[in-house]
Amino acid sequence: MNEENREDTLSCLENYGISYVCVDEPQGYKSRVPPIAEVTNRDLSYVRFHGRRQETWETRGVTVHERTKYLYSEEEMKEWMPKIGNLAERC
């Protein structure tokens, strides 16, 4: 989902009717997925909140539970409200 391939990736998903999974996770890592909200299938939008626990995000040997063990603040959740509203309007 880097800038260079983003449009092609989203177009491919849309052409095949595959829903893009919007993700919230720590940013600044090579493995990161940008927190964009896009609709590629008008029947289903999907958002995954992985948490923003940076200290364990790319640590080897850490369980998924430990990697994603995170409690979002109200402010962090409010960041997603306009994005979720946009997804709901377009789906």
C-alpha positions as CSV (number, residue, x, y, z in Angstrom):
1,M,0.0,0.0,0.0
2,N,2.9,2.4,-0.6
3,E,2.1,5.6,-2.5
4,E,3.5,4.1,-5.8
5,N,1.2,1.1,-5.8
6,R,-1.8,2.2,-3.7
7,E,-4.2,3.1,-6.6
8,D,-3.3,-0.1,-8.6
9,T,-3.9,-2.2,-5.5
10,L,-7.2,-0.6,-4.7
11,S,-8.4,-0.8,-8.3
12,C,-7.4,-4.5,-8.4
13,L,-9.4,-5.2,-5.3
14,E,-12.4,-3.3,-6.6
15,N,-12.3,-5.1,-10.0
16,Y,-12.5,-8.4,-8.2
17,G,-15.1,-7.3,-5.7
18,I,-12.7,-7.8,-2.7
19,S,-13.1,-5.6,0.3
20,Y,-10.1,-3.7,1.4
21,V,-9.3,-4.2,5.1
22,C,-8.7,-0.8,6.7
23,V,-6.1,-1.1,9.5
24,D,-5.0,1.0,12.4
25,E,-1.6,0.0,13.7
26,P,1.7,1.7,14.7
27,Q,3.2,3.8,11.9
28,G,6.8,4.3,11.1
29,Y,7.7,0.7,10.4
30,K,8.7,-1.0,7.2
31,S,5.8,-3.5,7.7
32,R,3.2,-0.8,8.4
33,V,-0.1,-0.3,6.5
34,P,-1.2,3.3,6.2
35,P,-4.4,4.1,8.1
36,I,-6.5,4.9,5.1
37,A,-10.2,4.1,4.8
38,E,-11.2,3.0,1.3
39,V,-14.2,1.1,-0.1
40,T,-13.4,-1.4,-2.8
41,N,-16.6,-3.5,-2.4
42,R,-19.9,-1.6,-1.7
43,D,-21.3,-4.6,0.2
44,L,-18.7,-4.7,2.9
45,S,-16.3,-2.3,4.7
46,Y,-14.0,-3.8,7.3
47,V,-11.8,-2.0,9.9
48,R,-9.2,-3.8,12.1
49,F,-7.9,-2.0,15.2
50,H,-4.6,-3.7,15.9
51,G,-3.6,-1.2,18.5
52,R,-0.6,1.1,18.5
53,R,1.8,-0.7,20.8
54,Q,5.1,0.3,19.3
55,E,7.3,-1.5,21.7
56,T,6.2,-5.0,20.6
57,W,5.1,-4.3,17.0
58,E,8.1,-5.8,15.2
59,T,9.6,-7.9,18.1
60,R,10.2,-11.5,17.1
61,G,8.8,-14.2,19.3
62,V,6.0,-12.0,20.7
63,T,2.5,-13.5,20.5
64,V,-0.2,-11.8,18.5
65,H,-2.0,-11.1,21.8
66,E,1.1,-9.4,23.3
67,R,1.7,-7.4,20.0
68,T,-1.8,-6.1,19.9
69,K,-2.6,-5.7,23.6
70,Y,-3.5,-2.1,23.5
71,L,-6.3,0.1,24.9
72,Y,-7.3,3.0,22.6
73,S,-7.9,6.4,24.1
74,E,-11.1,8.2,23.3
75,E,-9.1,10.7,21.3
76,E,-7.5,7.9,19.2
77,M,-10.9,6.4,18.5
78,K,-12.3,9.8,17.5
79,E,-9.6,10.0,14.8
80,W,-11.4,7.1,13.1
81,M,-15.0,8.4,13.4
82,P,-14.9,10.5,10.2
83,K,-13.2,7.7,8.3
84,I,-15.8,5.2,9.5
85,G,-18.6,7.6,8.6
86,N,-17.2,7.9,5.1
87,L,-17.0,4.1,4.8
88,A,-20.6,3.8,6.0
89,E,-21.8,6.4,3.4
90,R,-20.0,4.6,0.6
91,C,-21.1,1.1,1.5
